[in-house]
Amino acid sequence: MKALLRLATAGAALVATVAAAAPASAAVTYDSRTMKGYVARADLQKAFGWSDTKLSARASTLVFNHDFWTNDTYTVACGKQPFPVTHYREFGRYELRNAAVLDKGRGTAKGYRGKLVGFWITGASFGISGTSVPPTAGQPCPDATKGRTITSSRRASSVKGWALSVSAGEENRRLVTKEKPA
């Protein structure tokens, strides 16, 4: 009986380990602080509208990015009537390292073949960021139909955000986007 109990316990531990090693669903999992996560094949197919064949052919061209921003909304006047202006205060991008996950099921008599299952995102490899100057009195008016120069400017609100995106050549898709008031 003890042997059977140990076998059942070992089996449960193995199941828990296997379950933790592979994502259970086709939902993107991503931690914006560590820049690590998992993107399943189904998520990429949905984002790009690709078949299994096209995804397999384009898999080596995929580039995952972590984008971040802080956008401020200003109330600006260039004369009489104030109007809203979005100021992209802070912005940047980290290119992320990734590793393809293959299901190496038994193939033909020639050996194993692998079907793309998804990608592990393993962290940032490099990044770039920048800031810009907010609209202030004396600068050129952002809307020339309302005047020549800004006469007043007041920050009304701010939003911070980040996104996990994936690119294949010129095609770019956001997989996850999060924003909150700053």
N, C-alpha and C positions, 0 to 999 in steps of 0.2 A: 504494500500500500504506500509506503514511504517513497519507493522508487517511482511509482505512478504519480505521486504528488510532485516530486522533483521534476519529472518529465513535463508535467503540465505547467509548472512554474517556469521552466526553461523555455517551453514553447511560447508562453505568454510574453516573456521578455524578448524573444526573437521577433514576434509579431509587432511589439511596441517599437523595436529598433528599426524594422523594415518600414513601418508606417511613418516614423520620424524622418527617414532618409529620403522619402519621395513625397511631393505634395499630393494631397488627397483630392484636390479639385482643380479645375481650370481657372482659378481666380489668381490674379497677380498678388503676390505677397512681397512687400517691400518696406524696409525700415529706413526712413529718410535720415536718421541720425548716423547709422552705420553704413548706409548706402549699400546694403546687402539685401538679397531677396531671391525670388524665383518667378519666372514668367513661363507659363505653359504654352505648348504649341498652339492650343486652341485659342489662347488670348491673342497670339500673333496673327493667326488665320482670321480671326474676327476683325482685328484692327486694320489689316491690309486687304481683306477679302481674297486671300490666297488659298489655293488648293494645297494638299500635302506635297504634291510634286513641286509646285512653285516655291513653297516655303523651304523645302529641302535644297532646291537649287540656289536660293538666295540667302540661306542661313549664314554663310561665311561673310556676307556683306553687311549683316546687321550690326548697328552700333547703338548701344544703350547710353542714355544721358540722364543726369540729374540736373534739372534746371531750377533756379530759384530767383525770386524777385521781391522787391518792396515797391509798390506803386502808391503814390500819394495823389489824392484828388485836391486840387486847388480851386478856389473861387477867384477868378482873375477879372479885372476890369481894364479896358483900354479906352476909357472914356466914360460913358454913362452906365450902360447895362452890364453887370457882371455875368460871367458864364463859367461853366466848369471846364477844367483842363486836367488831363491825367499826366502826371510827372512820373516817369520811370526812374525812380531814385537809385535803386540798387538792382543789379541783374548779374547773372552768371550761369555757368554751366560746368559740370564735371563730366568727363567721359568716364564711363564705368567699365571695369573688367568683367568679362563674362566667360562662362564655360558651357558648351553645349552638353546636354544630357541625352544619351542615346539608350534606347531599349535594345539590348543585344540578344534578341531571341534567336532560337536555332534557325538557321537559314538553310540553304541548299547543301548538297554534299560537299561543296567547296568550302564550307565553314560558316561563320556567323555573319549576319548583316545587322546593321543598326538603323532603327527608325528614330528620327528626332522626336524627343519627348518635350523638351523645353530648354531653358537656359538658367543657370545659376548666376546671379549677379553677385560678384565677390568684392566690390568696393571700388573706390575712385582710383583712376590711374593718373589723371591730371585735370586741371581746371583753369578757368579764366573768369574774371569778374570785373565789374566796373560800377562807377557811380556817375551821376550827372547833377548839374546845377539846377535848383528849382527856379520856377518863374518868379522874378522879382521886379519891382518898379524900375523903369528905365530900360528894360530889355525890349526887343522888338515884340510886338503883339503876335501871339500864336495864330490869331485869326485876323488877317489884314482887312476884312470887311468891317471889323469892329473898331479899328483905330490903328495908329502907327506904333505906339509904345504902350507898355503896361503901366497903368497909373496906380494900381493896387493889387495885392496878391495875399491870399490867406489860405493856409492849409485847412481843409475841411475834414479829411479822413485819410487813413492809410490801411493798406492791405498787404500782408506778407503771404507768400505762397511758394510752393515747389511742385514739380512734376517729374514723373518718370516717363521718359519718352524713348522711342526707338526709331532709328532711321535706316533706310535701305536706299542708298544713292540719294536722289532728290526727294524721295517720299519720306515724310516724317509724321509719326502718330504719337499722341499722348496716351499712355496706358493708365496712369493714375495722376490726378490733379488734386491738390489740397490748398485751400486759402482760408485765412482767418484775419480778422481786424488786428492791426498792429498796435 
